[in-house]
Amino acid sequence: MRRRTYLAGGASVLAGIAVSGFVSRPPSNERLLEAAREYPDAGEGSSNTKTILSGTDHETPLYEIDAPNDGPTAMVFGGVHGDERGGIEAAREISDWRPDAGTLVVVPETNRVAVENNERRGVDGDLNRQFPADREPQSELAAGIWDAVEAHQPDVVLDLHRSLGIYSLHREFVGQAIFHSPDARGERLADRLNEDAVPWYLPFHKFTAGKTSLTGPLLFQHAARELGASAYLFETTEFLLDHSTMVELSRLAAAHVLELHGLLEVGGGA
Amino acid sequence: MTGSSRRAGSDGDRDGRLPVSLRRIATSPATLATFALLVVPFGLGWLETRLFSPLALPGYLIFTIGTAIGNAISPRLDFWVYWVPFLGGTAGIAVVAGFGYEWWCDRRDGGSSERL
């Protein structure tokens, strides 16, 4: 009798988990992602693939997608740290997106050697510390990446990362945070991600936004400082989130940034 | 186990230091249900994020706050290590819940007999 009670109780708990999880799951934003993947109504636009640092160990592809309508240029980077796979995978997918306006430039494997070795740092150390203020980029790879950035003169820069912990909860970790240049729309981006993808029952995983000082040596800071770009450093976390969720968050962050800056159009608001 | 044998067990223990036996607390439905509620929904979410549900919230809060405290004390520990104190802590909470439930059952049963 008691065993039967326990079995019934266990089954009820599992059913409760399944039902409550299904009912309270956040909606994601399929409409926005569909808009990013589909060809715009105005036409197909054009796309081409270039190579950064061709003929060197750091050789890596750059995808340039022109929309049929004029608009801003956005650059999306994945793999600045080679072991942050969520951003790399999301950026690979973003290289197939079709913006409605402007130009989308994607570099999925920015530090290709580090990506191949599945390491944070490449042969010249941490790439994201090699863009100091008032000085040239500090390595051959950093210089090559910066040449590509200058060639495209982006209005918007998004650098996709992941951390091991959560910003302001775990010391030394910066996950679930969006650092942005003063003119960028980091607060709005955080709000949208929280609405779309962070359920209320994971409250510590809500995204927070913070303005960056622009004095640091990070790629997005350099782009904001030198080119006046609206720049974002997106950080999701590995803490309690699996790989597919990190990819989903990175993908959504990119779609919202493109929509916020006019490269994507979603009827009725995103 | 019947209600009378449960009472017999607790009567015997009243000679000792605990009003309810440890065995009875460990097998109490309240103990097992509390432990399962704290660990199972959270564990499912830990295995696969989309399996997180509102029922995982208590376990999520305990685990996450635990890592925040632990990380402040010892920043170099990997987060999976916190499963050990998490399981210990949730077992402790479950035992307290089970003890409270069994103690309340005894009080209720005792009160009913007095009224009769």
Interface residues (C-beta under 8 A of the other chain):
Chain A: R2 T5 Y6 G9 G10 V13 L14 G16 I17 A18 S20 G21 S24 R25 L164 G165 I166 L169 H170 R171 E172 P199 W200 Y201 L202 F204 F239 L240 L241 D242 S244 T245
Chain B: M1 P29 L32 A33 A36 L37 V40 P41 L44 G45 W46 E48 T49 R50 L51 F52 S53 P54 L55 A56 L57 Y60 F63 T64 T67 A68 N71 A72 P75 F79
